Each structure stands twice: as structure tokens, then as C-alpha cells.
Amino acid sequence: MGHDHYAEVETARKATEAPPEAAAAKLAAQGKLYVRERLDLLFDPGTFVEDGQLANALAGNLPADGVVTGRGLVDGRPALVVANDPTVKAGSWGARTVEKIVRVTEAALRDELPVFWFIDSAGARITDQVQLFPGRRGAGRIFHNQVALSGKVPQICCLFGPSAAGGAYIPSFCDIVIMVDGNASMYLGSPRMAEMVVGETVTLEEMGGARMHATVSGCGDNLAADDADAIEQAKAFFSYLPGSWRAAPPSYPAGEPAREFSRDLVPAEEALGYDIHEVIDALLDDGTFFEVKPQFAAELVTGFGLLEGQVVGVVANQPAVKGGVLFVDSADKAARFIWLCDAFNVPLVYLADVPGFMIGSQVERQGIIRHGAKMITAVAEATVPTVSVIVRKAYGAGLYAMCGPGFGPDACLALPTAKIAVMGPEAAVNAVYFNKIAAIEDEAERAAFVAGLRSEYEADIDILRLASDLVIDAIVEPEQLREQLVARLAAAAGKDRSFSSRRHGVPPV
């Protein structure tokens, strides 16, 4: 009698369907879901089709070789998935693991399908390095293909556990990285390695924890409370994007904003702070704002929302944080978000209330000029329908960074109390008349002189004057702004999307 082939195959398949008892207990203790439970939350019931389930089945103890791959429907839309199984050698990569992942990226390139990356992996198995690391179909091919996919299809990453060493680059090529607080981490070298190589003693959380990446490095975008929350956020993010660069974003039934845009919502006095989220709430359909990178460089707010059911990307200064001044990190955050919107045909709305870019030796040493130029590059290159709104003020290069008239927005609108200038009245008066002001000894006389200059300057930058000189396209009352945005974006819907003929620019980074 020969083998019972049916029984052998059944045993191999069964091994991939549930974790061993000890592994299941470990997952539960960490508050993690088993890889197949994660996929059940992602895909519509009964739509997941798996490839390579029996990878490395002959090894006996490496079910699916530690990664589940395949395709299915996410809210009715086709997508691919790569999902590490941390119960198999800590989700580490072997030669078959890498081949399975490379095949997913090839399918994504061929069929132009979005990819969900469910990462929970200790990195490459050093024991298999010759088979998986250096060759033409080795791990490097994954990253090569991810770069080719960038801007072609959405790549959405949920980080449930570690993403170590070379594997740490998978999230970095994705459009969003959602990290589970307390469990997720990303690092090129572990704390143990750091101690050995550079003599640094550091905890895992400090080295590459979710919170650090979401607040300090910007390598993580959004924090999640647990696996289910991360997957829900990933699906929400996907709901604003088309399946590929060739399609328009989905549209939805129109809603009403959460509040009305009353005239006192934005204080006219520029020294007074307020929360730009209140303005966003008065413009977008209620409950539809999905903020990207909320804890990183919070002086600038970026995110997706719906305007009468149509997807838009919002780039807004936040006066409640550091006065809304642009820094190195906020410029980076804006550039990446604008590139994302432009790649996937999402119209842009800029809400400007910006004193300009930060000055001082610290930011100059950090290269604020090249970072600011990077943001301005992204603003200039974007060809999607675009409306910029001067909500209160746009001073200096802040006007340029927030898509002022020189950047060809389809409309540049302003509220009646808005101001546009090279710099604020106080700084301008001081810059031009410093010596004259200093020469006046009588305090009252000096104050009167400064007040006179200031009102002269303010008349010069008055918004009605700027509209009269055709600098801006329209002055819009707050209560009319939402319908103006809808109308302007609709008018620009069929615009020409070409920008400049070349291979690609050489952006300052």
C-alpha cells in the first residue's frame, strides 16, 4: 500500500489553519488576533482566495512558511494581502516566504490591485540568508516592486507587532502605516544590537515603539488601540481612495456639516488662537474627516473627508499648535500627503492661516529651506482640482506653501477678514523703520509713529485691495464657503492633468 495522500495533504493544510495551543495562548496574552482572524476582519465573508498555503509544507513545522497571501474583496472592492503569521518562527522570512511576497507584488503590478500589508515579523531567518537575501528574486525584489507600485495602487500597512531590520522597510514604502500602540515596533537594529554595535542602552519602546514613530519620527502615521481597530482604520483609509491611479475615488451620499461656519468661528485678531478642526467640521460632511498623522507635526493638519459625498484631501494650518508656523516635520508631512492625493486623483483643499516658516539657527541647521522647498515642490506639481482658502492670514513663503495664487490653484478664495503679506504688520514696520523708531525718544510719540505706520501697512494688504488687483479670485462669506468649494471643485473636475514633460523632477529632500 502507498501513502494516504489525502491524509497527508489534509494534515499539512490543517497545520496552517490554527495556531498550536501554546502559540494561541501567547497571542491572547499579547492582545493579538491570529493571522486568519485578522484576514476575516479585512475581507468580505467568503471572498478570500489564498495562494501558497502549503508553502514549505515538507518542513513540517513552518505552516504556510509564516505568511498568508492572497486576494479578496474589501467592502466589495478587490485587494491583495500579505499577512505575517507571528506564531511561525516569530513571523520571520524564509526563502518561500519571500517568494510568496514577491508574487503578491507582481500580481499587484500586473493587475493594478491595492495591497494590504499586515506586518508582524522578526525579519529574515539568518539561517536561510543565502536563499532569501541577495538574489534576483530575493527580499530586495519586494522593495523594488513596492517602489514601482507607489502611486500606482494604494499600499496600506497595519503593523501589529515588530517590523525588524530589512522588513522594516515594507511599511516605509506604504501610503499609510497604522501601528498598534504597545505592540507595534519598527527598527533597523534591535536594542540588543544597538548595545553591541554602538554601545547604546535603550528600551524597545524608545528605539522603535508605535508612539515614538507616530509622534517623533513620523515613520508611523496613526495609532490603533488593538488589531481590530487597526484593520478598521485601514479599511476607512481605503474607502477614500480609488483601487488604482487610473480611477477616481469612490463617491458617497452627500451629508451635512457638523456645524455652521458662523462669522465668529475664526477670530479676526490674529493673536487669538482657535482650533482649525472647527473650521474643517463646518466644511466637511459630518463625521467624515479621517486625519492622517494626527500626532506628528500637529501644527499642520492633513486628512481625507467628504464634501457633499465627494472625497477631498485637506491641508490646513493649525493655529492652536505653535501658532500654525511651518516647521521641518510639517513640511515633510504636507509634501507626502499632497503627493498621495495627487497620485490617486483626490482634489485638494488648502486652509491657510499661516505666519510663515519657522526661523532661527535650530531650524536652519535642520535644513528647513530644503524641507520647505520639498513642500512647495509637491504643491506646485499637484494637478488635481485644487482650491486654496486664506482663512485668516498667509504671510511670507507660507502663502506659497499653502498654494497661493502663484501656484495655479483652480481658485484662491479668502474670507473677508483675511490678510496676505510678506510678513505681519508688526514685523514689517520693525524691519523697515527700525532705526527711525529707535531714534524717537518720547515713548508716546514713538507709539503714535508705530501705530500710524501699522495702519498704513494694513491698508496696503487689505483683502479688498487684493481682490481689486485680481490677486485673489473671490472674497467669500464664511456661511457660503462650503458651497463655493463644492462648486469650484466641480468646475475643475475635467481639468488637464499634465504638469511638465521630463522623466521626473529632482525634489529637494
VEXDREN-2710 file (C-alpha; in Angstrom, 1 decimal):
% VEXDREN-2710
k/r/px/py/pz
1/MET/0.0/0.0/0.0
2/GLY/1.3/3.5/-0.8
3/HIS/0.9/6.7/1.1
4/ASP/-2.5/8.1/2.1
5/HIS/-2.0/11.3/0.0
6/TYR/-5.4/12.7/1.1
7/ALA/-4.5/12.4/4.8
8/GLU/-1.0/13.9/4.2
9/VAL/-2.4/16.9/2.4
10/GLU/-5.2/17.3/5.0
11/THR/-2.6/17.3/7.9
12/ALA/-0.4/19.9/6.1
13/ARG/-3.4/22.1/5.4
14/LYS/-4.8/21.8/8.9
15/ALA/-1.4/22.9/10.4
16/THR/-1.9/26.3/8.6
17/GLU/-5.4/26.9/9.8
18/ALA/-5.0/27.4/13.6
19/PRO/-2.1/28.1/15.8
20/PRO/-0.7/25.5/18.3
21/GLU/-2.1/25.8/21.8
22/ALA/1.0/27.5/23.3
23/ALA/1.2/30.0/20.4
24/ALA/-2.6/30.8/20.8
25/ALA/-2.1/31.5/24.5
26/LYS/0.9/33.8/23.7
27/LEU/-1.2/35.7/21.1
28/ALA/-4.1/36.1/23.7
29/ALA/-1.6/37.3/26.3
30/GLN/-0.4/40.0/23.9
31/GLY/-3.9/41.0/22.9
32/LYS/-3.3/39.9/19.3
33/LEU/-5.6/38.2/16.9
34/TYR/-4.4/35.1/14.9
35/VAL/-3.4/35.9/11.3
36/ARG/-6.6/34.3/9.9
37/GLU/-8.8/36.2/12.3
38/ARG/-7.2/39.4/11.0
39/LEU/-8.0/38.4/7.4
40/ASP/-11.6/37.7/8.4
41/LEU/-11.9/41.3/9.6
42/LEU/-10.4/42.6/6.4
43/PHE/-12.2/40.7/3.7
44/ASP/-15.9/40.4/2.9
45/PRO/-17.1/36.9/4.1
46/GLY/-16.3/34.1/1.6
47/THR/-14.2/36.2/-0.8
48/PHE/-10.6/35.4/0.3
49/VAL/-8.7/33.2/-2.1
50/GLU/-5.4/32.0/-0.8
51/ASP/-2.2/31.2/-2.7
52/GLY/0.8/29.2/-1.4
53/GLN/-1.0/27.8/1.6
54/LEU/1.2/24.7/1.5
55/ALA/4.5/26.6/1.1
56/ASN/7.3/24.7/2.8
57/ALA/4.8/22.0/4.0
58/LEU/7.5/19.4/3.9
59/ALA/9.5/21.2/6.5
60/GLY/6.8/20.1/9.0
61/ASN/6.9/23.0/11.4
62/LEU/6.6/26.0/9.1
63/PRO/2.9/26.3/8.2
64/ALA/2.5/28.5/5.0
65/ASP/6.1/29.4/5.7
66/GLY/4.9/32.1/8.1
67/VAL/3.0/34.3/5.7
68/VAL/-0.6/34.2/4.4
69/THR/-1.1/35.7/0.9
70/GLY/-4.0/36.0/-1.5
71/ARG/-6.8/38.2/-2.6
72/GLY/-10.4/39.0/-1.8
73/LEU/-12.9/41.8/-1.6
74/VAL/-12.7/44.7/0.9
75/ASP/-16.1/46.4/1.1
76/GLY/-16.8/45.0/-2.3
77/ARG/-13.5/46.1/-3.9
78/PRO/-10.7/43.7/-4.9
79/ALA/-7.4/43.8/-3.0
80/LEU/-4.4/41.7/-2.3
81/VAL/-2.9/40.9/1.1
82/VAL/0.4/39.9/2.7
83/ALA/-0.1/38.8/6.3
84/ASN/2.7/37.6/8.5
85/ASP/1.9/34.8/11.0
86/PRO/3.8/35.6/14.2
87/THR/3.2/32.1/15.5
88/VAL/5.5/30.6/12.9
89/LYS/9.1/31.4/14.0
90/ALA/8.0/34.9/15.0
91/GLY/6.8/35.7/11.5
92/SER/10.3/35.6/10.2
93/TRP/11.1/35.2/6.5
94/GLY/12.4/32.1/4.8
95/ALA/13.0/31.6/1.1
96/ARG/9.4/30.6/0.4
97/THR/8.1/33.4/2.5
98/VAL/9.9/35.9/0.3
99/GLU/8.8/34.2/-2.9
100/LYS/5.2/34.4/-1.8
101/ILE/5.5/38.1/-1.0
102/VAL/7.3/38.8/-4.3
103/ARG/4.4/37.1/-6.2
104/VAL/1.9/39.3/-4.5
105/THR/3.7/42.4/-5.6
106/GLU/4.0/41.0/-9.1
107/ALA/0.2/40.4/-9.2
108/ALA/-0.4/43.9/-7.8
109/LEU/1.8/45.4/-10.7
110/ARG/0.1/43.2/-13.3
111/ASP/-3.5/43.6/-12.3
112/GLU/-3.1/47.1/-10.6
113/LEU/-4.7/46.0/-7.4
114/PRO/-4.2/47.6/-3.9
115/VAL/-2.1/45.8/-1.3
116/PHE/-2.8/45.5/2.4
117/TRP/0.3/44.7/4.3
118/PHE/-0.3/43.0/7.7
119/ILE/3.1/43.1/9.3
120/ASP/4.2/41.2/12.4
121/SER/7.6/39.8/11.7
122/ALA/11.1/39.4/13.3
123/GLY/12.7/39.8/9.9
124/ALA/14.8/37.4/7.8
125/ARG/15.9/34.0/9.1
126/ILE/19.6/34.3/9.2
127/THR/19.8/30.5/8.7
128/ASP/18.2/30.9/5.2
129/GLN/20.0/34.1/4.2
130/VAL/21.6/32.8/1.0
131/GLN/18.3/31.6/-0.3
132/LEU/16.3/34.7/0.6
133/PHE/18.5/37.7/0.8
134/PRO/20.8/38.5/-2.2
135/GLY/19.3/37.1/-5.4
136/ARG/17.2/38.4/-8.2
137/ARG/14.0/37.1/-6.5
138/GLY/15.3/37.7/-3.0
139/ALA/13.9/40.1/-0.4
140/GLY/15.3/43.1/-2.3
141/ARG/12.8/42.5/-5.1
142/ILE/9.9/43.1/-2.6
143/PHE/11.1/46.7/-2.1
144/HIS/11.9/47.2/-5.8
145/ASN/8.3/46.2/-6.6
146/GLN/6.8/48.3/-3.8
147/VAL/8.6/51.4/-5.2
148/ALA/7.1/50.5/-8.7
149/LEU/3.7/50.2/-7.0
150/SER/4.0/53.6/-5.3
151/GLY/1.3/56.0/-6.6
152/LYS/0.0/53.2/-8.9
153/VAL/-2.1/51.4/-6.3
154/PRO/-2.8/52.1/-2.6
155/GLN/-0.4/50.3/-0.2
156/ILE/-1.9/50.1/3.3
157/CYS/0.1/48.8/6.2
158/CYS/-1.1/47.6/9.6
159/LEU/1.7/47.0/12.0
160/PHE/0.6/44.6/14.7
161/GLY/4.0/43.6/16.1
162/PRO/7.6/44.1/15.2
163/SER/8.9/45.1/11.7
164/ALA/12.6/44.4/12.1
165/ALA/15.7/45.0/10.1
166/GLY/15.2/44.8/6.3
167/GLY/11.5/44.0/6.9
168/ALA/11.2/47.5/8.5
169/TYR/11.3/48.9/5.0
170/ILE/8.0/47.4/4.0
171/PRO/5.9/49.9/6.0
172/SER/8.1/52.8/4.8
173/PHE/7.0/52.3/1.2
174/CYS/3.3/52.2/2.1
175/ASP/0.9/55.1/1.9
176/ILE/-0.1/54.8/5.5
177/VAL/1.3/52.9/8.5
178/ILE/-1.2/52.2/11.3
179/MET/0.6/51.0/14.4
180/VAL/-0.9/49.1/17.3
181/ASP/0.0/51.0/20.4
182/GLY/2.1/48.9/22.8
183/ASN/2.6/46.0/20.4
184/ALA/4.0/47.5/17.1
185/SER/7.6/48.5/16.6
186/MET/9.9/49.3/13.7
187/TYR/13.7/49.4/13.9
188/LEU/16.7/48.6/11.7
189/GLY/18.7/47.3/14.7
190/SER/17.2/45.8/17.9
191/PRO/18.1/47.3/21.3
192/ARG/20.4/44.3/21.9
193/MET/22.2/45.0/18.6
194/ALA/22.4/48.7/19.4
195/GLU/24.1/47.9/22.7
196/MET/26.6/45.6/21.0
197/VAL/27.4/47.8/18.0
198/VAL/27.1/51.4/19.2
199/GLY/27.1/50.9/22.9
200/GLU/23.6/52.5/23.4
201/THR/21.3/51.1/26.1
202/VAL/17.7/51.7/25.1
203/THR/14.3/50.1/25.5
204/LEU/12.4/48.7/22.6
205/GLU/9.6/51.3/23.0
206/GLU/12.2/54.2/22.9
207/MET/14.0/52.6/20.0
208/GLY/11.1/51.9/17.7
209/GLY/7.8/51.8/19.5
210/ALA/4.5/52.8/18.0
211/ARG/4.1/56.0/20.0
212/MET/7.7/57.2/19.2
213/HIS/7.2/56.7/15.5
214/ALA/3.7/58.3/15.5
215/THR/4.9/61.4/17.4
216/VAL/8.7/61.8/16.8
217/SER/10.0/60.1/13.7
218/GLY/6.9/60.3/11.5
219/CYS/7.6/56.7/10.3
220/GLY/4.2/55.7/11.7
221/ASP/1.1/57.6/10.7
222/ASN/-1.8/56.6/13.0
223/LEU/-2.0/54.7/16.3
224/ALA/-4.5/51.9/16.9
225/ALA/-5.8/50.5/20.2
226/ASP/-5.7/46.9/19.1
227/ASP/-5.6/44.7/16.0
228/ALA/-9.3/45.2/15.2
229/ASP/-9.0/49.0/15.5
230/ALA/-6.0/49.0/13.1
231/ILE/-7.9/47.0/10.5
232/GLU/-10.9/49.2/10.8
233/GLN/-8.7/52.3/10.3
234/ALA/-7.1/50.6/7.3
235/LYS/-10.4/50.0/5.7
236/ALA/-11.6/53.5/6.5
237/PHE/-8.4/55.0/4.8
238/PHE/-9.0/52.7/1.8
239/SER/-12.6/54.0/1.5
240/TYR/-11.3/57.4/0.4
241/LEU/-9.0/56.1/-2.4
242/PRO/-9.6/54.5/-5.8
243/GLY/-8.3/51.0/-6.4
244/SER/-5.6/52.4/-8.7
245/TRP/-4.2/55.6/-10.2
246/ARG/-6.4/55.2/-13.3
247/ALA/-9.7/55.5/-11.3
248/ALA/-11.5/58.3/-9.5
249/PRO/-12.0/58.0/-5.7
250/PRO/-15.4/56.4/-4.7
251/SER/-18.3/58.8/-4.1
252/TYR/-20.9/58.6/-1.3
253/PRO/-24.3/60.1/-0.5
254/ALA/-24.0/63.8/0.5
255/GLY/-24.1/64.7/4.1
256/GLU/-24.4/68.0/6.1
257/PRO/-21.6/69.5/8.1
258/ALA/-21.4/69.1/11.8
259/ARG/-21.7/72.8/12.5
260/GLU/-22.3/76.0/10.6
261/PHE/-19.5/78.3/9.6
262/SER/-20.6/81.3/11.7
263/ARG/-18.7/84.6/11.4
264/ASP/-17.2/84.3/14.9
265/LEU/-15.7/80.9/14.3
266/VAL/-12.4/82.4/13.2
267/PRO/-11.3/85.3/15.4
268/ALA/-10.2/88.3/13.2
269/GLU/-7.5/89.2/15.7
270/GLU/-4.5/87.1/14.6
271/ALA/-3.0/86.8/18.1
272/LEU/-6.1/84.8/19.2
273/GLY/-5.8/81.0/18.8
274/TYR/-8.5/78.6/17.7
275/ASP/-8.8/75.0/16.6
276/ILE/-8.8/74.6/12.8
277/HIS/-10.8/71.3/13.3
278/GLU/-13.8/73.5/14.0
279/VAL/-13.4/75.1/10.5
280/ILE/-12.9/71.6/9.0
281/ASP/-16.1/70.5/10.8
282/ALA/-18.0/73.4/9.3
283/LEU/-16.9/72.5/5.8
284/LEU/-16.9/68.7/5.5
285/ASP/-19.8/66.2/5.8
286/ASP/-20.3/65.3/9.4
287/GLY/-18.1/62.5/10.7
288/THR/-16.2/62.0/7.5
289/PHE/-12.8/63.5/8.4
290/PHE/-10.0/60.9/8.5
291/GLU/-6.9/62.6/9.9
292/VAL/-3.5/61.3/8.8
293/LYS/-0.5/61.7/11.2
294/PRO/-2.6/63.4/13.9
295/GLN/0.1/63.3/16.5
296/PHE/3.1/64.2/14.2
297/ALA/3.8/67.9/13.4
298/ALA/0.4/68.8/14.7
299/GLU/0.9/72.5/13.6
300/LEU/-0.3/71.2/10.2
301/VAL/-3.5/69.1/9.8
302/THR/-3.8/66.6/6.9
303/GLY/-6.6/64.2/6.1
304/PHE/-9.4/63.0/3.9
305/GLY/-13.0/63.9/4.1
306/LEU/-16.2/64.2/2.1
307/LEU/-17.7/67.4/0.6
308/GLU/-21.3/66.6/-0.3
309/GLY/-20.2/63.0/-0.7
310/GLN/-17.1/63.7/-2.8
311/VAL/-13.6/62.8/-1.5
312/VAL/-11.2/65.7/-0.8
313/GLY/-7.8/66.0/0.8
314/VAL/-7.4/68.7/3.3
315/VAL/-4.1/70.5/4.2
316/ALA/-4.7/73.0/7.0
317/ASN/-2.6/75.2/9.3
318/GLN/-3.4/74.7/12.9
319/PRO/-3.2/78.0/14.9
320/ALA/-3.8/76.1/18.2
321/VAL/-0.3/74.4/17.9
322/LYS/2.8/76.6/17.7
323/GLY/0.7/79.3/16.1
324/GLY/0.5/77.3/12.9
325/VAL/4.1/78.1/12.0
326/LEU/5.5/75.6/9.4
327/PHE/8.5/73.5/10.7
328/VAL/10.7/70.9/9.0
329/ASP/8.4/68.0/10.0
330/SER/5.2/69.7/9.0
331/ALA/6.7/70.5/5.5
332/ASP/7.5/66.8/5.1
333/LYS/4.1/65.8/6.3
334/ALA/2.4/68.1/3.8
335/ALA/4.6/67.0/0.9
336/ARG/3.8/63.3/1.4
337/PHE/0.1/63.9/1.8
338/ILE/-0.1/66.1/-1.3
339/TRP/1.8/63.6/-3.4
340/LEU/-0.6/60.9/-2.1
341/CYS/-3.7/62.9/-3.1
342/ASP/-2.3/63.8/-6.5
343/ALA/-1.3/60.2/-7.3
344/PHE/-4.8/59.0/-6.6
345/ASN/-6.9/61.8/-8.1
346/VAL/-8.1/63.3/-4.8
347/PRO/-8.9/67.0/-5.1
348/LEU/-7.1/69.3/-2.6
349/VAL/-8.4/72.0/-0.3
350/TYR/-5.9/74.2/1.4
351/LEU/-7.0/76.1/4.5
352/ALA/-4.3/78.8/5.1
353/ASP/-3.8/80.5/8.4
354/VAL/0.0/80.7/8.5
355/PRO/2.5/83.2/9.9
356/GLY/5.2/81.6/7.6
357/PHE/8.1/79.1/8.1
358/MET/9.9/79.0/11.4
359/ILE/13.1/81.0/11.6
360/GLY/16.2/80.6/13.8
361/SER/19.5/78.7/13.8
362/GLN/18.0/75.4/15.0
363/VAL/15.6/75.0/12.1
364/GLU/18.3/76.4/9.6
365/ARG/20.6/73.6/10.8
366/GLN/17.8/71.1/10.3
367/GLY/17.6/72.2/6.7
368/ILE/14.2/74.0/6.8
369/ILE/15.0/75.6/3.4
370/ARG/15.2/72.2/1.6
371/HIS/12.2/70.8/3.6
372/GLY/10.1/73.9/2.8
373/ALA/11.2/73.6/-0.8
374/LYS/10.0/69.9/-0.8
375/MET/6.5/71.0/0.4
376/ILE/6.4/73.8/-2.2
377/THR/7.5/71.2/-4.9
378/ALA/4.6/68.9/-4.0
379/VAL/2.2/71.9/-4.1
380/ALA/3.5/73.0/-7.5
381/GLU/3.4/69.5/-9.0
382/ALA/-0.1/68.6/-8.0
383/THR/-2.5/68.7/-10.9
384/VAL/-5.7/67.6/-9.2
385/PRO/-8.6/70.1/-8.8
386/THR/-7.4/72.5/-6.1
387/VAL/-8.9/75.3/-4.1
388/SER/-6.9/77.3/-1.6
389/VAL/-8.6/79.4/1.1
390/ILE/-7.0/82.2/3.0
391/VAL/-8.9/81.6/6.3
392/ARG/-7.2/84.4/8.3
393/LYS/-3.6/85.1/7.1
394/ALA/-0.9/83.9/4.8
395/TYR/2.4/85.5/5.4
396/GLY/5.7/85.1/3.6
397/ALA/6.6/81.8/1.9
398/GLY/3.6/80.4/4.0
399/LEU/1.4/81.8/1.2
400/TYR/3.4/79.7/-1.4
401/ALA/3.5/76.5/0.7
402/MET/-0.3/76.8/1.1
403/CYS/-0.9/77.0/-2.7
404/GLY/-1.2/80.8/-3.1
405/PRO/-2.1/82.4/-6.4
406/GLY/1.3/81.8/-8.0
407/PHE/0.8/78.0/-7.8
408/GLY/-2.2/78.0/-10.1
409/PRO/-4.9/76.8/-7.8
410/ASP/-8.3/76.5/-9.6
411/ALA/-9.4/79.2/-7.2
412/CYS/-7.8/81.2/-4.4
413/LEU/-10.5/82.3/-2.1
414/ALA/-10.4/84.5/1.1
415/LEU/-12.7/85.2/4.0
416/PRO/-13.5/89.0/4.4
417/THR/-11.1/89.3/7.4
418/ALA/-8.1/87.6/5.7
419/LYS/-4.7/89.1/5.1
420/ILE/-1.9/88.3/2.7
421/ALA/1.5/89.9/3.1
422/VAL/5.3/89.2/3.0
423/MET/5.2/89.5/6.8
424/GLY/2.8/90.6/9.6
425/PRO/2.3/94.3/10.3
426/GLU/4.4/94.3/13.4
427/ALA/7.4/92.6/11.9
428/ALA/7.2/94.7/8.7
429/VAL/7.1/98.0/10.5
430/ASN/10.0/96.9/12.6
431/ALA/12.0/95.6/9.6
432/VAL/11.7/98.8/7.5
433/TYR/11.7/101.5/10.2
434/PHE/13.8/100.0/12.9
435/ASN/16.3/102.9/13.0
436/LYS/13.7/105.6/12.8
437/ILE/11.6/104.1/15.6
438/ALA/14.7/103.7/17.8
439/ALA/15.6/107.4/17.3
440/ILE/12.3/108.7/18.8
441/GLU/13.0/109.2/22.5
442/ASP/9.5/110.2/23.6
443/GLU/7.5/107.0/24.3
444/ALA/4.1/108.3/23.4
445/GLU/5.4/109.8/20.2
446/ARG/7.1/106.5/19.3
447/ALA/3.9/104.6/19.9
448/ALA/1.9/107.0/17.7
449/PHE/4.5/106.8/15.0
450/VAL/4.4/102.9/15.0
451/ALA/0.6/102.9/15.1
452/GLY/0.5/105.2/12.0
453/LEU/2.9/103.0/10.1
454/ARG/0.9/99.9/11.1
455/SER/-2.4/101.2/9.8
456/GLU/-0.7/102.3/6.6
457/TYR/0.7/98.8/6.1
458/GLU/-2.7/97.2/6.9
459/ALA/-4.4/99.3/4.3
460/ASP/-1.8/98.1/1.8
461/ILE/-2.5/94.4/2.5
462/ASP/-6.3/94.8/2.8
463/ILE/-8.1/91.9/1.3
464/LEU/-10.5/94.1/-0.8
465/ARG/-7.5/95.7/-2.3
466/LEU/-6.0/92.3/-3.2
467/ALA/-9.3/91.3/-4.8
468/SER/-9.5/94.6/-6.6
469/ASP/-6.0/93.9/-8.0
470/LEU/-7.0/90.4/-9.0
471/VAL/-4.6/88.7/-6.6
472/ILE/-7.3/86.5/-5.2
473/ASP/-10.3/85.2/-7.1
474/ALA/-13.1/85.9/-4.7
475/ILE/-13.9/87.0/-1.2
476/VAL/-16.4/84.6/0.3
477/GLU/-18.5/84.9/3.4
478/PRO/-18.0/82.1/5.9
479/GLU/-21.5/80.8/5.5
480/GLN/-21.0/80.5/1.7
481/LEU/-17.6/78.8/1.8
482/ARG/-18.7/75.2/1.7
483/GLU/-21.0/75.6/-1.3
484/GLN/-18.2/77.7/-3.1
485/LEU/-15.7/74.8/-2.5
486/VAL/-18.2/72.3/-3.9
487/ALA/-18.9/74.5/-7.0
488/ARG/-15.2/75.3/-7.6
489/LEU/-14.1/71.7/-7.4
490/ALA/-16.9/70.5/-9.6
491/ALA/-15.9/73.2/-12.2
492/ALA/-12.3/72.0/-12.2
493/ALA/-13.2/68.3/-12.4
494/GLY/-12.3/67.8/-16.0
495/LYS/-9.0/69.8/-15.9
496/ASP/-5.9/68.9/-17.8
497/ARG/-3.6/66.9/-15.6
498/SER/-0.3/67.5/-17.3
499/PHE/2.4/69.5/-15.5
500/SER/5.8/69.2/-17.1
501/SER/7.4/66.8/-19.6
502/ARG/10.5/65.1/-18.2
503/ARG/11.4/61.8/-16.6
504/HIS/10.8/63.1/-13.1
505/GLY/11.9/66.1/-11.1
506/VAL/14.8/66.2/-8.6
507/PRO/12.9/67.3/-5.5
508/PRO/14.8/68.7/-2.6
509/VAL/14.6/66.2/0.3
END
